Amino acid sequence: MINMIVSGATGRMGSRIIALAKDNKNINLAGAIEHSAHEIIGKDIGENSGIGTLGVNVSDNLIDAAKNADVLIDFSAPSATIDNLNKLSDSPIPVVIGTTGFSKDEIEFIKLYAQKTPCVFAPNMSVGVNLLLKVLANIAAVTADDYDVEIIEAHHRLKKDAPSGTAMKMAQVVAEALNRNLDEDAVYARRGIIGERTEKEIGIQTIRAGDIVGEHTVIFGGLGERIEITHKASSRDTFARGALKAALWVYKQTPGLYDMQDVLSLK
């Protein structure tokens, strides 16, 4: 059994991870972390998650919680995740990061942390999405420049970053398969008289509405046909189960930066 901490414990993902961990005989919840100003600090996290008393109070002291922990799952915010890794840098523990919206500098910091301890860093923890990522590279390699690529993602109205981390990962996979530079070829919005679509464009479009859990469609549009691959999540539990699977996997690994493709043996 592993001792697990969850950062972002009261959030939409953190709550589901804690709820599902309760019934997992291989996982013990050792800590629940939130920022110091949160109103739930000092209260039982199980009551917040709607699963009854767990005997684990929400804390803002990650260092103390980490003393008896085997792994940290972090679904907080970019600045909070980086702050957590900074706090743990002297005594690093394995970590699973599902937070999205990092800057390039923040990603470089995560890579440095992973040199000391194993780290799973993935924008999407679901099995379905990671299978899709594996397929996308093959499709892109075959269709090549003869097919236009568009990625459309939709999430709930409260999501703070755009495009989603998953959409950007999909775009990265396609760009690498097509030998394109995503920084130069990504197009995030179109309006007005923009002229014809260029051959190298990778369109990435964002929808924010209601309570959409997460939907991603990749379109390969050729002359006379198009290929559409869609993943729709109907529950956050699919991501939470993936995060728990990653936690059970990562603490057995050697230091390094991993993703869900590693966890699911898709590489």
C-alpha positions as CSV (number, residue, x, y, z in Angstrom):
1,M,0.0,0.0,0.0
2,I,1.2,3.5,-0.8
3,N,0.7,6.7,1.1
4,M,-0.6,9.4,-1.2
5,I,-1.0,13.2,-0.9
6,V,-3.4,15.2,-3.1
7,S,-2.7,18.8,-3.8
8,G,-5.8,20.7,-5.1
9,A,-7.7,18.4,-2.8
10,T,-11.0,20.3,-2.9
11,G,-11.1,20.9,-6.6
12,R,-13.2,19.1,-9.2
13,M,-10.4,16.6,-9.9
14,G,-8.9,16.4,-6.4
15,S,-12.3,15.5,-4.9
16,R,-12.9,12.7,-7.3
17,I,-9.4,11.3,-6.8
18,I,-9.9,11.2,-3.1
19,A,-13.4,9.6,-3.4
20,L,-12.0,6.8,-5.7
21,A,-8.9,6.3,-3.6
22,K,-11.1,5.5,-0.6
23,D,-12.1,2.2,-2.2
24,N,-8.7,1.3,-3.5
25,K,-7.0,-1.2,-1.2
26,N,-3.6,-0.3,-2.5
27,I,-3.8,3.4,-1.6
28,N,-3.9,5.2,1.7
29,L,-4.7,8.9,1.7
30,A,-1.9,10.5,3.8
31,G,-2.6,14.2,3.1
32,A,-4.9,16.7,1.5
33,I,-3.3,20.0,0.5
34,E,-4.9,23.4,-0.3
35,H,-3.7,27.0,-0.3
36,S,-3.5,28.7,3.1
37,A,-6.5,31.0,2.6
38,H,-8.9,28.2,1.7
39,E,-11.9,28.1,4.0
40,I,-11.7,24.3,4.4
41,I,-8.2,24.3,6.0
42,G,-8.4,22.2,9.2
43,K,-11.6,20.4,8.2
44,D,-11.9,16.7,7.2
45,I,-11.4,16.2,3.4
46,G,-13.8,13.3,3.3
47,E,-16.7,15.5,4.3
48,N,-15.9,18.0,1.6
49,S,-15.8,15.2,-1.0
50,G,-19.1,13.8,0.1
51,I,-17.7,10.4,1.2
52,G,-17.9,10.8,5.0
53,T,-15.2,11.3,7.6
54,L,-11.8,10.1,6.5
55,G,-9.7,11.3,9.5
56,V,-7.5,13.4,7.1
57,N,-7.8,17.2,7.7
58,V,-7.0,19.6,4.9
59,S,-3.7,21.4,5.4
60,D,-1.5,24.0,3.7
61,N,1.7,22.4,5.0
62,L,3.0,20.1,2.2
63,I,6.4,19.6,3.8
64,D,4.9,18.0,6.9
65,A,2.5,15.9,4.9
66,A,5.3,14.6,2.6
67,K,7.3,13.2,5.5
68,N,5.2,10.0,5.5
69,A,4.2,10.0,1.8
70,D,5.2,7.9,-1.1
71,V,3.7,10.0,-3.9
72,L,2.0,13.4,-4.5
73,I,-0.8,13.8,-7.0
74,D,-1.1,17.5,-8.1
75,F,-4.2,18.9,-9.8
76,S,-3.9,22.5,-8.6
77,A,-2.7,25.5,-10.7
78,P,0.6,26.1,-12.4
79,S,1.9,28.5,-9.8
80,A,0.8,26.2,-7.0
81,T,2.4,23.1,-8.6
82,I,5.7,24.9,-9.1
83,D,5.6,26.1,-5.5
84,N,4.9,22.5,-4.3
85,L,7.9,21.2,-6.2
86,N,10.1,24.0,-4.8
87,K,9.1,23.0,-1.3
88,L,9.9,19.4,-2.0
89,S,13.2,20.0,-3.8
90,D,15.4,19.2,-0.8
91,S,13.5,15.9,-0.1
92,P,11.8,15.1,-3.4
93,I,9.0,12.5,-3.6
94,P,7.5,10.9,-6.7
95,V,4.8,13.1,-8.2
96,V,1.9,12.8,-10.7
97,I,1.1,16.2,-12.3
98,G,-2.3,16.7,-14.0
99,T,-2.3,20.4,-13.8
100,T,-2.3,22.2,-17.2
101,G,-1.4,25.7,-18.5
102,F,2.3,25.8,-17.6
103,S,4.7,28.2,-19.3
104,K,7.8,27.0,-21.0
105,D,9.9,28.0,-18.0
106,E,7.6,26.2,-15.6
107,I,7.9,23.0,-17.8
108,E,11.7,23.3,-17.6
109,F,11.5,23.5,-13.8
110,I,9.4,20.3,-13.8
111,K,12.0,18.6,-15.9
112,L,14.7,19.6,-13.4
113,Y,12.6,18.2,-10.5
114,A,12.2,14.9,-12.4
115,Q,16.0,14.5,-12.5
116,K,15.8,13.8,-8.7
117,T,12.7,11.6,-8.5
118,P,10.2,9.9,-10.9
119,C,7.5,12.2,-12.2
120,V,4.4,11.5,-14.4
121,F,3.5,14.7,-16.2
122,A,0.5,14.4,-18.5
123,P,-2.3,16.8,-19.5
124,N,-4.8,13.9,-19.7
125,M,-4.9,10.8,-17.6
126,S,-7.6,8.8,-19.4
127,V,-6.9,5.6,-21.2
128,G,-9.0,6.6,-24.2
129,V,-7.2,9.9,-24.8
130,N,-3.8,8.3,-24.6
131,L,-4.8,5.6,-27.1
132,L,-5.9,8.4,-29.4
133,L,-2.5,10.1,-29.0
134,K,-0.8,6.9,-30.1
135,V,-3.0,6.7,-33.2
136,L,-2.8,10.3,-34.2
137,A,0.9,10.1,-35.1
138,N,0.3,7.2,-37.4
139,I,-2.6,8.9,-39.2
140,A,-0.6,12.2,-39.6
141,A,2.4,10.3,-41.0
142,V,0.3,8.7,-43.7
143,T,-1.9,11.6,-44.6
144,A,1.0,14.0,-44.5
145,D,0.6,17.4,-46.2
146,D,-2.3,16.2,-48.4
147,Y,-4.7,16.6,-45.5
148,D,-5.5,19.7,-43.4
149,V,-5.4,19.3,-39.6
150,E,-7.9,20.9,-37.3
151,I,-8.3,20.3,-33.5
152,I,-11.5,21.3,-31.7
153,E,-11.8,21.1,-27.9
154,A,-14.7,21.8,-25.6
155,H,-14.7,22.1,-21.8
156,H,-16.9,23.6,-19.0
157,R,-17.2,27.3,-18.6
158,L,-15.0,27.4,-15.4
159,K,-11.8,26.0,-17.1
160,K,-9.1,28.7,-16.9
161,D,-6.6,27.7,-19.6
162,A,-7.1,27.6,-23.3
163,P,-6.6,25.6,-25.4
164,S,-6.7,22.6,-23.2
165,G,-3.5,20.8,-22.3
166,T,-4.9,17.8,-24.1
167,A,-5.5,19.7,-27.3
168,M,-2.0,21.1,-27.2
169,K,-0.6,17.6,-26.7
170,M,-2.5,16.4,-29.7
171,A,-1.2,19.2,-31.7
172,Q,2.3,18.5,-30.6
173,V,2.0,14.8,-31.6
174,V,0.7,15.7,-35.0
175,A,3.3,18.5,-35.6
176,E,6.1,16.1,-34.8
177,A,4.8,13.4,-37.1
178,L,4.5,16.0,-39.9
179,N,7.9,17.6,-39.1
180,R,6.3,21.0,-38.4
181,N,7.1,23.7,-35.8
182,L,3.9,24.1,-33.7
183,D,5.0,27.6,-32.5
184,E,5.0,28.7,-36.1
185,D,2.2,26.7,-37.6
186,A,-0.5,26.6,-35.0
187,V,-3.6,28.9,-35.7
188,Y,-5.8,29.6,-32.7
189,A,-8.4,31.9,-34.2
190,R,-9.8,33.0,-37.5
191,R,-11.8,36.2,-38.2
192,G,-12.4,38.4,-41.2
193,I,-10.8,38.2,-44.6
194,I,-7.9,35.8,-43.8
195,G,-7.1,34.4,-47.2
196,E,-6.8,30.7,-48.0
197,R,-5.7,28.2,-45.5
198,T,-1.9,27.5,-45.7
199,E,-0.6,24.0,-46.2
200,K,1.2,23.8,-42.9
201,E,-1.5,25.2,-40.6
202,I,-2.6,23.2,-37.6
203,G,-5.9,24.7,-36.4
204,I,-6.7,24.6,-32.7
205,Q,-10.1,25.9,-31.7
206,T,-11.6,26.3,-28.2
207,I,-15.2,26.0,-26.9
208,R,-16.2,26.9,-23.3
209,A,-19.8,26.2,-22.3
210,G,-21.9,24.8,-19.4
211,D,-20.6,21.7,-17.7
212,I,-18.8,19.9,-20.5
213,V,-16.3,17.6,-18.9
214,G,-14.0,17.3,-21.9
215,E,-14.4,16.7,-25.6
216,H,-11.6,16.6,-28.3
217,T,-12.0,16.1,-32.0
218,V,-9.1,15.9,-34.5
219,I,-10.0,16.4,-38.2
220,F,-7.8,15.3,-41.1
221,G,-9.5,16.9,-44.0
222,G,-8.5,15.7,-47.5
223,L,-10.0,16.3,-51.0
224,G,-13.2,14.1,-51.2
225,E,-12.9,12.7,-47.6
226,R,-12.1,13.5,-44.0
227,I,-11.1,11.5,-41.0
228,E,-12.5,12.6,-37.7
229,I,-11.4,11.1,-34.3
230,T,-13.3,12.1,-31.3
231,H,-12.9,11.5,-27.6
232,K,-15.7,12.5,-25.2
233,A,-15.4,12.2,-21.4
234,S,-18.7,11.9,-19.6
235,S,-17.2,11.8,-16.1
236,R,-14.1,13.1,-14.4
237,D,-13.7,9.7,-12.9
238,T,-12.0,8.5,-16.0
239,F,-9.2,11.0,-15.4
240,A,-9.2,10.3,-11.6
241,R,-8.7,6.5,-12.2
242,G,-5.9,7.3,-14.6
243,A,-4.2,9.5,-12.0
244,L,-4.4,6.7,-9.3
245,K,-3.0,4.2,-11.8
246,A,-0.1,6.6,-12.5
247,A,0.5,7.1,-8.7
248,L,0.7,3.3,-8.2
249,W,3.1,3.1,-11.1
250,V,5.4,6.1,-10.6
251,Y,6.7,5.4,-7.1
252,K,8.3,2.2,-8.4
253,Q,10.3,3.9,-11.1
254,T,13.7,5.5,-11.4
255,P,14.1,9.3,-11.5
256,G,12.9,10.8,-14.8
257,L,10.1,12.5,-16.6
258,Y,7.3,10.1,-17.7
259,D,3.8,10.5,-19.2
260,M,0.7,8.3,-19.4
261,Q,2.0,6.6,-22.5
262,D,4.7,5.1,-20.2
263,V,2.2,4.3,-17.5
264,L,0.0,2.4,-19.9
265,S,2.9,0.7,-21.8
266,L,2.0,2.4,-25.1
267,K,5.5,3.3,-26.0
